[in-house]
Amino acid sequence: LTWLMVYRTEKYQKLKAEVEKQSKK
């Protein structure tokens, strides 16, 4: 379960970064 949480967190962080990038635009 831990590895799954980490994997999801990584994906979430990546998505959050992209969202922030678009928000800046």
Secondary structure, DSSP 8 states (H G I E B T S, - for coil): -HHHHHHHHHHHHHHHHHHHHHHH-
